[in-house]
């Protein structure tokens, strides 16, 4: 079955205080969505990401390696988490993405994995 990436996007300065009622509600919504994915056999893998400011960019060119703090892309939006799902086709993946967007109360992007 083809696999798709559903990525969650936030403003670059996004950080969630998990002790707030809003954050706890979001965690519950995402947990319920994850359960739905698992029950449907669509779950492959998922993970949340720390803020983009915690990233390290590694470049290797002709044997020389350099490392730079911060995200690679300079944009106002950064990926905050993702799911890898198995879906029959793009339409089914888009249906899951609509539910993912509702669960995390923000935009998501869907991309087919190579070979899908």
N, C-alpha and C positions, 0 to 999 in steps of 0.2 A: 504494500500500500504506500502511496506517495507520502512524503513527510514535508511539513511546512514549518517555518519559523514564524511565530507571532511575537513581535517585539513591542515592549511597552516604552513609551516616550514621555519624558518630563522636561520641564525647564531646566537649564543647566544648574541653577542654584537649588534644585529640589532636594530636600531632606525631610524625611517623615519622622515626627516624634511619635514613636509607637505607644507612648503612654496615654495619648489623647483618645477620647471616645470615637472621633472620626477615623483615626488610624485603626483602632480595634474593629470598627465596622468594616473597613476596607479589608483587613486581614481575614475576617470571617467570610466576606464575599468572595475573595480570591480562593480561600480554602474550599468553599462550596463549589466554585468553578472547577478547581482541581479534582474534586471528588466526582463531578459530572464527567470530566474527561476520562478519569480512570474507569468509571462504570461503563462508559461507552467504548472502551478499548482504544481510545484516541491518545491517551497519555504516553509520551515517550520520555520527556525530561523537561524540567523547568528550573529556573533560578532567578533570584533577585540580585541586583548588583549594587555595590556601594556607590556613592556619588562619583561622578566622572573625575573630580579633583583627586581621587585616590589612585587613578590610573598611572601606569608607567608605559611609555612608548619605547620599544626596543627596535633598533635598526641594525641590520647586519649587511654590510657592503664590502665585498672583496676581503672578507676575513676580519674587518674592523667592526666592532660592536659599540654602539652608543646607546645610552639610556637617558630619557628625558622625562621629568615629572609632568603629569597632567594628561588630559585626553589628547588623542591624535587629531581628531576633528575639532575645528574651532567653529562651533555652531551654538545657537541659543538653546537647542534641544539636545538631550543626550539620552541614550538607551538606559532604562532603569531596571529592566528585567526581561525575561523571555520565556516562551514555551516552545518546545519542539513537539509537534503533534503529528499523528498519522490520520490522514483523511482520504476519502475515496477520490476527491477531486478538489479543484480550487473553490467551487461553490460551497462544498462542505467545510473547507477551511475558513472561508469567509463567514459562514454561519457561526463557527466557533469563535472567530475573531470578534464578531459583534458581541457575543457573550463575555469575552475577555475584556473588551472595552468597558462594558457595563460593570464588570466586577472590580476593575481597578479605576473606574471613573476617569478615564483619560484615553487619549488616542493610542491605537496599536497599528503596527504595520505587518502585513502578511507577505512572506516571500517563500516560493517553492525552493526546496533543497535541490541540489544538483541531482539529476537522475529521476526527479519526480515528474 
